[in-house]
């Protein structure tokens, strides 16, 4: 924690909403399959059209690098031939040096092309990721407020972070490797068949049998990996719930119940993780076994053919390398398929959000409120939330005169906050009118309506920054004196002065302020904004009675 960050007390999250099962939105979210793989990839390719040139360059460079890899074994075979031919006479130094220099050039170009391909795809993937994040961020400001009430913040956060990163990784590691894998697979197969049919059949047969066994292991372990991710999500969600509400857990002596639930989830996670890891642990030994059996098959078959005088020893050397080049693409194909599927699932979720309905464009509206008196009228207002059958507000009429202090009271769920949301145009009414100074708010732009109000909610919101920045927020040209007067009015100035850095104290995520102090900061923010009308939604619920009286006098 930096020297000007403040930490006091032990109630940082007392006023933060509970986040039930939040872990599912992040690391613990199970791997998903796209609903429509082909359509999503068409959409992703169309979205990436501006980056096609570097993608094609990367694809071509990876394919050329693969071709160079195929030339290496043939040239190495010639090196062995030159040495073998010179064993009884004299080694042709000129030919040997020429072959070795050629090998260095081939593998050097191969390395450069692979680096170029990786550089291009990294650039492309990060460019697309940046564009996606920017568009998602812009979209968040254009979707209706109701969207955030039906979708968890963890889901939206997951789309911005996990899903965009998933698309980036798949593009970076999956697309270009297709060209190299296909070229290596068919190229090495052709080279082996051209070199010697029997050795090729022996090598390919053993490799395909091993690949079939690996496929069985992957299929068997898949369900356990899904279970592991599901259980990990449950674990993350449970830990987050208990951490966010640890004061309540202790106050109600719920430690034992929380521990029992944790132990149950932990045991499920242990079993699923053990099964998935135990099966996946067989992959590397299986890969080594396949490679070794391939080498054995080539060595035995080649040795027999060498003894018969049908092939020189150098062919066996070349085949050893061709087996490695042939088996690697088989492993890559499975990985690439998984990456492409993950990219499709991730991009599908991102595009699904980008295609969400937006609020109506109001750039054509010219009506504007400037000198507001503050006469508000609800006339025959009717409203229901999406998906609900009954009206929350039915034929409601009321008015508030300029300068009045209006208290809206009623039982939980009566529609008090809904009235405020309708007034601020967070939702649109179905019937009736709401007017400010006689002007229907639907004839005004949303931002013009909202700039007439200051709104202080029970659920406070502070961002990482200094106390001064949190109070001033988006207001321009605010003096230090105005900030001090606002804090004095809400009874917070003395507390701030006791801090080592005063108003420059940084409020980070690790800062522990009481719920009441957070509310005092948000009320001071509203005072600085000084809009014509003020809405308080239980804004002093966590403030002591004496301080509340001070705030009421100031307001």
C-alpha positions in Angstrom: 0.0 0.0 0.0 1.4 3.4 -1.0 2.2 6.0 1.6 -0.9 8.1 0.8 -3.4 5.3 0.8 -5.7 5.1 3.8 -6.8 2.0 5.6 -8.9 2.0 8.8 -11.4 -0.3 10.5 -12.6 -3.7 9.2 -15.8 -2.9 7.4 -14.7 -2.2 3.8 -17.5 -4.3 2.2 -20.3 -3.7 4.6 -22.1 -1.6 2.1 -21.2 -3.5 -1.0 -23.9 -5.7 -2.6 -23.6 -9.4 -2.1 -22.2 -11.3 -5.2 -23.7 -14.7 -5.1 -21.7 -17.2 -7.0 -19.5 -14.6 -8.5 -16.7 -17.0 -9.2 -18.6 -18.5 -12.1 -18.1 -15.4 -14.1 -14.3 -15.6 -14.0 -11.7 -18.2 -13.7 -14.0 -21.0 -12.7 -16.4 -20.6 -15.6 -16.7 -24.0 -17.4 -15.5 -24.3 -20.9 -18.3 -23.6 -23.3 -19.2 -24.8 -26.8 -20.5 -22.3 -29.4 -24.2 -22.6 -30.3 -23.3 -22.1 -34.0 -19.7 -22.7 -34.8 -19.8 -21.9 -38.5 -21.9 -18.8 -38.2 -19.8 -17.4 -35.3 -16.5 -18.0 -37.2 -18.0 -16.3 -40.3 -18.9 -13.4 -38.1 -15.4 -13.3 -36.5 -13.7 -13.5 -39.9 -15.9 -10.6 -41.2 -15.1 -8.7 -38.0 -11.4 -9.2 -38.6 -11.5 -8.3 -42.3 -9.2 -5.2 -41.8 -6.5 -7.6 -40.5 -6.6 -10.1 -43.3 -3.4 -9.0 -44.9 -1.1 -9.7 -41.9 -3.0 -12.9 -41.2 -2.4 -14.1 -44.8 1.3 -13.1 -44.5 1.5 -15.1 -41.2 -0.2 -18.0 -42.7 2.1 -18.1 -45.8 5.2 -17.6 -43.6 4.3 -20.5 -41.4 3.7 -22.7 -44.4 7.0 -21.7 -46.0 8.7 -22.4 -42.6 7.1 -25.8 -42.6 8.4 -26.5 -46.1 11.9 -25.5 -45.0 11.6 -28.0 -42.1 10.8 -30.7 -44.6 14.0 -29.9 -46.6 16.2 -30.3 -43.5 16.0 -34.1 -43.1 16.8 -34.7 -46.9 19.8 -32.5 -46.6 20.9 -34.1 -43.4 20.7 -37.5 -45.1 23.1 -36.2 -47.8 25.5 -35.2 -45.0 25.5 -38.7 -43.7 26.0 -40.1 -47.2 29.0 -37.8 -47.8 30.6 -38.9 -44.5 29.8 -42.6 -45.2 31.2 -42.4 -48.7 34.4 -40.9 -47.3 35.0 -43.4 -44.6 37.1 -45.6 -46.7 38.7 -42.9 -48.9 38.5 -39.2 -48.1 35.6 -37.1 -47.0 34.7 -34.4 -49.6 35.2 -31.4 -47.4 33.7 -29.0 -50.0 30.5 -30.9 -50.3 30.2 -31.4 -46.6 30.7 -27.7 -45.8 28.2 -26.8 -48.5 25.6 -29.1 -47.0 26.2 -27.9 -43.5 26.0 -24.2 -44.6 22.8 -25.1 -46.4 21.3 -26.7 -43.2 22.2 -23.6 -41.2 20.6 -21.3 -43.8 17.5 -23.5 -43.9 17.0 -23.7 -40.1 17.9 -20.0 -39.8 15.3 -19.0 -42.3 12.8 -21.3 -40.6 13.4 -19.5 -37.3 13.0 -16.1 -38.8 9.8 -17.0 -40.6 8.4 -18.5 -37.4 9.2 -15.3 -35.5 7.7 -13.2 -38.3 4.5 -15.4 -38.1 4.3 -15.1 -34.3 4.9 -11.3 -34.5 2.2 -10.8 -37.1 -0.4 -12.9 -35.2 0.4 -11.3 -31.9 -0.1 -7.9 -33.5 -3.4 -9.0 -35.1 -4.8 -10.7 -32.0 -4.0 -7.7 -29.8 -5.4 -5.2 -32.3 -8.6 -7.2 -32.5 -8.7 -7.5 -28.7 -8.3 -3.8 -28.3 -11.0 -3.1 -30.8 -13.4 -5.6 -29.1 -12.7 -4.2 -25.6 -13.3 -0.6 -26.9 -16.5 -1.6 -28.6 -17.8 -3.5 -25.5 -16.9 -0.5 -23.4 -18.8 1.9 -25.7 -21.7 -0.6 -25.9 -22.0 -0.6 -22.1 -22.9 3.1 -22.2 -25.5 2.5 -24.9 -27.5 -0.5 -23.6 -30.6 0.2 -21.5 -30.2 0.2 -17.7 -32.6 -2.7 -17.6 -30.0 -4.9 -19.2 -27.8 -4.7 -16.1 -30.7 -5.7 -13.9 -31.2 -9.0 -15.8 -27.5 -9.8 -16.4 -25.0 -10.2 -13.6 -22.0 -7.8 -13.5 -19.8 -10.9 -13.4 -21.1 -12.1 -16.7 -20.4 -8.7 -18.3 -17.0 -8.5 -16.7 -16.3 -12.0 -18.1 -17.1 -10.9 -21.6 -14.8 -7.9 -21.4 -11.9 -9.9 -19.9 -12.1 -13.7 -20.2 -13.9 -13.9 -23.5 -11.9 -11.2 -25.3 -8.7 -12.7 -24.0 -9.9 -16.2 -25.2 -10.5 -14.8 -28.7 -7.0 -13.2 -28.6 -5.2 -16.4 -27.5 -7.1 -18.6 -30.1 -6.3 -16.2 -32.9 -2.6 -15.9 -31.8 -2.0 -19.7 -31.3 -4.6 -21.3 -33.6 -5.0 -19.7 -37.0 -1.5 -19.5 -38.3 -0.5 -22.9 -36.9 -3.1 -24.5 -39.2 -1.0 -23.7 -42.3 2.2 -25.1 -40.7 0.4 -28.2 -39.3 -1.2 -29.1 -42.6 2.0 -28.5 -44.6 4.1 -30.6 -42.1 1.6 -33.4 -42.0 1.1 -34.0 -45.7 4.6 -32.9 -46.6 6.3 -35.3 -44.2 3.9 -38.1 -45.3 4.8 -37.5 -49.0 8.5 -37.3 -48.2 8.4 -40.6 -46.3 6.4 -42.3 -49.1 8.8 -41.0 -51.7 11.9 -42.1 -49.7 10.7 -45.6 -48.8 7.2 -47.2 -48.8 7.7 -49.9 -46.2 9.4 -47.6 -43.6 6.6 -45.0 -44.2 3.9 -47.6 -43.6 5.6 -48.8 -40.4 6.1 -45.2 -39.1 2.6 -44.0 -40.0 0.9 -47.2 -38.7 2.5 -46.9 -35.2 1.8 -43.1 -35.1 -1.9 -43.4 -36.0 -2.4 -46.2 -33.5 -0.9 -44.0 -30.8 -2.9 -41.0 -31.9 -6.1 -43.1 -31.6 -5.2 -44.1 -28.1 -4.6 -40.4 -27.2 -8.0 -39.5 -28.6 -9.6 -42.1 -26.3 -7.8 -40.6 -23.3 -8.9 -37.0 -24.3 -12.5 -38.1 -24.7 -12.5 -39.9 -21.3 -10.9 -37.0 -19.5 -13.1 -34.3 -21.0 -16.1 -34.8 -18.7 -13.8 -34.7 -15.6 -12.2 -31.4 -16.8 -15.8 -30.0 -17.2 -16.6 -31.2 -13.7 -13.4 -29.7 -12.3 -14.1 -26.3 -13.9 -17.7 -26.5 -12.5 -16.5 -27.4 -9.0 -13.8 -24.7 -9.2 -16.6 -22.2 -10.1 -18.6 -23.3 -7.0 -15.5 -23.0 -4.9 -14.8 -19.4 -6.1 -18.4 -18.4 -5.7 -18.6 -19.9 -2.1 -15.3 -18.2 -1.0 -16.4 -14.9 -2.5 -19.7 -15.1 -0.7 -18.2 -15.9 2.6 -15.5 -13.3 2.3 -17.9 -10.5 1.3 -20.3 -11.4 4.1 -17.8 -12.5 6.8 -19.2 -10.1 9.3 -22.7 -11.6 9.0 -21.3 -15.1 9.1 -19.5 -14.4 12.4 -22.5 -12.4 13.8 -24.8 -15.3 13.3 -22.2 -18.0 14.3 -22.3 -19.5 10.9 -18.7 -20.5 10.8 -19.5 -24.2 11.1 -22.1 -24.2 8.4 -19.7 -22.3 6.1 -16.9 -24.7 6.9 -19.1 -27.7 6.2 -20.2 -26.3 2.8 -16.6 -25.4 2.0 -15.4 -28.9 2.9 -18.1 -30.5 0.7 -17.2 -28.4 -2.3 -13.5 -28.9 -1.7 -13.9 -32.7 -1.7 -15.9 -32.6 -4.9 -13.1 -30.4 -6.4 -10.4 -32.8 -5.2 -12.1 -35.8 -6.8 -12.8 -34.2 -10.2 -9.4 -32.6 -10.3 -7.7 -36.0 -9.4 -9.6 -37.8 -12.1 -9.0 -35.2 -14.8 -5.3 -34.8 -13.9 -4.7 -38.5 -13.6 -6.0 -39.1 -17.1 -4.3 -36.1 -18.5 -1.0 -37.2 -16.9 -1.1 -40.2 -19.2 -0.8 -37.9 -22.2 3.0 -37.1 -22.0 4.0 -40.7 -21.4 1.7 -41.8 -24.2 3.4 -39.2 -26.5 6.8 -40.4 -25.6 5.7 -44.0 -26.1 4.4 -43.2 -29.6 7.5 -41.4 -30.5 9.8 -44.2 -29.2 7.7 -46.9 -30.9 7.9 -44.9 -34.2 11.6 -44.7 -33.9 11.8 -48.5 -33.1 9.6 -49.3 -36.1 11.7 -47.2 -38.4 15.0 -48.6 -36.9 13.9 -52.2 -37.2 12.4 -51.9 -40.7 15.3 -49.7 -41.9 17.9 -52.0 -40.4 16.4 -55.0 -42.2 16.4 -53.0 -45.5 20.0 -51.8 -44.9 21.2 -55.3 -44.3 19.5 -56.3 -47.6 21.3 -53.5 -49.3 18.0 -51.9 -50.4 18.6 -48.5 -48.7 21.6 -46.6 -47.3 21.9 -45.8 -43.6 21.2 -42.1 -44.3 17.6 -42.9 -45.1 17.0 -44.1 -41.5 18.4 -40.8 -40.2 16.0 -38.8 -42.5 13.1 -41.0 -41.4 13.8 -40.3 -37.7 13.2 -36.6 -38.3 10.2 -37.2 -40.6 8.5 -39.1 -37.9 8.8 -36.2 -35.5 7.6 -33.8 -38.2 4.6 -36.2 -38.9 3.5 -36.8 -35.3 3.6 -33.2 -34.1 0.8 -31.9 -36.5 -1.4 -34.8 -35.2 -1.1 -33.4 -31.7 -1.5 -29.8 -33.0 -4.7 -30.6 -34.8 -6.4 -31.6 -31.5 -5.1 -28.4 -29.8 -6.1 -26.2 -32.7 -9.6 -27.7 -32.8 -10.0 -26.9 -29.1 -8.6 -23.3 -29.6 -11.0 -22.7 -32.5 -13.9 -24.0 -30.5 -12.9 -21.8 -27.5 -12.5 -18.8 -29.8 -16.0 -19.4 -31.3 -17.6 -19.7 -27.9 -15.9 -16.6 -26.6 -16.5 -14.5 -29.6 -20.1 -15.7 -29.7 -20.6 -14.2 -26.2 -18.9 -11.0 -27.2 -20.9 -10.6 -30.4 -24.1 -11.5 -28.5 -23.5 -8.5 -26.2 -22.5 -6.2 -29.1 -25.8 -7.1 -30.8 -27.9 -6.2 -27.7 -30.6 -3.6 -28.2 -29.4 -0.1 -27.6 -31.3 2.9 -26.2 -33.0 5.1 -28.8 -30.8 7.6 -30.7 -31.9 11.0 -29.6 -29.5 13.2 -31.6 -32.5 14.6 -33.5 -34.2 16.1 -30.4 -33.8 19.8 -30.1 -35.9 20.6 -27.0 -33.7 21.5 -24.0 -34.0 22.5 -20.4 -31.7 25.3 -19.3 -33.2 27.5 -16.6 -35.0 24.9 -14.5 -37.5 25.9 -11.8 -38.2 22.3 -10.7 -41.9 21.6 -11.3 -42.3 17.8 -11.7 -45.5 16.1 -12.5 -46.4 12.4 -13.0 -49.7 12.1 -14.9 -51.4 8.7 -15.2 -48.1 6.8 -15.3 -48.1 3.1 -15.8 -45.0 0.8 -15.9 -44.0 -2.8 -15.6 -40.6 -4.4 -15.8 -39.8 -6.6 -18.7 -41.0 -10.2 -18.1 -43.4 -9.2 -15.4 -47.2 -9.6 -15.7 -48.3 -7.1 -13.1 -47.7 -3.3 -13.2 -45.3 -2.0 -10.6 -46.8 1.5 -11.0 -50.5 1.8 -12.2 -52.2 5.0 -13.1 -49.9 7.0 -10.8 -50.3 10.8 -10.6 -48.4 13.3 -8.4 -46.5 16.6 -8.6 -43.7 18.3 -6.8 -43.4 22.1 -6.7 -40.1 24.0 -6.9 -38.3 24.1 -3.6 -40.4 21.4 -2.0 -38.9 18.5 0.0 -40.9 15.4 -0.9 -40.7 12.1 1.0 -41.7 9.0 -0.8 -42.6 6.2 1.7 -44.0 2.7 1.3 -43.3 -0.9 1.8 -40.5 -2.8 0.1 -41.3 -3.4 -3.5 -43.9 -0.7 -3.7 -42.1 1.1 -6.5 -40.3 4.0 -4.8 -37.0 3.5 -6.5 -38.8 2.7 -9.8 -40.4 6.2 -9.7 -36.9 7.7 -9.5 -35.7 5.5 -12.3 -38.6 6.6 -14.5 -37.9 10.2 -13.6 -34.3 9.9 -14.6 -35.3 8.0 -17.8 -33.4 4.9 -16.8 -36.6 3.2 -18.0 -39.3 4.4 -20.3 -42.9 4.5 -19.2 -45.6 2.5 -21.0 -48.5 5.0 -20.5 -48.9 8.5 -19.2 -46.4 11.4 -19.0 -43.7 12.8 -16.7 -42.9 16.4 -17.1 -40.3 18.9 -15.8 -41.5 22.5 -16.0 -44.3 21.3 -18.3 -42.0 19.6 -20.8 -42.5 15.9 -21.4 -39.1 14.3 -20.5 -39.4 12.0 -23.6 -39.0 15.1 -25.7 -35.7 15.8 -24.0 -32.4 14.0 -24.5 -31.6 11.7 -21.6 -28.4 13.5 -20.7 -30.3 16.8 -20.5 -32.8 15.2 -18.1 -30.2 13.6 -15.9 -28.0 16.8 -15.6 -30.9 18.4 -13.8 -30.6 16.0 -10.9 -28.1 14.9 -8.3 -28.7 11.4 -7.1 -27.3 9.8 -3.9 -28.1 6.1 -3.4 -27.9 3.8 -0.4 -25.4 1.7 -2.4 -22.4 4.0 -2.6 -19.9 4.0 -5.4 -16.3 5.2 -5.0 -13.5 4.7 -7.6 -9.8 4.3 -7.0 -8.4 7.8 -6.7 -8.0 10.6 -4.1 -10.8 11.8 -1.8 -10.7 15.1 -3.7 -11.1 13.3 -7.1 -14.0 11.2 -5.7 -15.8 14.3 -4.5 -15.2 16.4 -7.6 -15.8 13.5 -10.0 -16.8 14.9 -13.4 -17.3 18.5 -12.3 -14.9 21.0 -13.9 -13.2 24.0 -12.3 -13.9 23.1 -8.7 -11.8 25.0 -6.2 -10.3 23.5 -3.0 -12.4 25.8 -1.0 -15.6 24.5 -2.5 -14.5 20.9 -1.7 -13.7 21.9 1.9 -17.0 23.6 2.4 -18.9 20.6 1.0 -17.0 18.2 3.4 -17.6 20.6 6.3 -21.3 20.6 5.5 -21.6 16.8 5.7 -19.4 16.5 8.8 -16.4 14.8 7.0 -13.8 17.6 7.0 -12.4 16.9 10.4 -11.9 13.2 9.7 -10.2 14.0 6.4 -7.8 16.4 8.1 -6.7 13.7 10.5 -5.4 11.6 7.5 -1.6 12.0 6.7 -2.4 13.3 3.1 -5.7 14.9 3.8 -7.8 15.3 0.7 -5.0 13.7 -1.4 -5.4 10.4 0.4 -5.9 7.6 -2.2 -9.0 5.5 -1.9 -8.0 2.2 -3.4 -9.8 -1.2 -3.3 -7.8 -1.9 -0.2 -9.1 1.2 1.6 -11.4 0.5 4.5 -14.0 3.3 5.1 -17.1 2.9 7.1 -20.4 2.7 5.2 -21.3 6.1 6.7 -18.1 7.7 5.6 -18.7 6.5 2.1 -22.2 8.0 2.1 -20.8 11.3 3.4 -18.4 11.4 0.4 -21.2 10.7 -2.1 -23.4 13.4 -0.5 -20.5 15.9 -0.7 -20.2 14.9 -4.4 -23.8 15.8 -4.9 -23.3 19.2 -3.2 -20.4 19.9 -5.5 -22.5 19.0 -8.5 -25.2 21.5 -7.3 -27.9 20.4 -9.8 -31.3 22.0 -9.6 -32.9 18.9 -8.0 -31.6 16.4 -5.5 -32.7 12.8 -5.1 -31.8 10.9 -1.9 -32.5 7.2 -1.9 -31.8 6.2 1.7 -28.6 8.1 1.3 -28.0 8.5 5.1 -29.1 5.0 6.1 -25.5 4.2 7.5 -24.9 7.6 9.0 -25.3 8.3 12.8 -28.2 10.6 13.9 -26.1 13.6 14.8 -24.2 13.6 11.5 -27.5 13.1 9.7 -28.9 16.3 11.3 -25.8 18.2 10.2 -26.3 17.0 6.7 -30.0 17.9 6.7 -29.3 21.4 7.8 -26.7 21.8 5.1 -29.1 20.4 2.4 
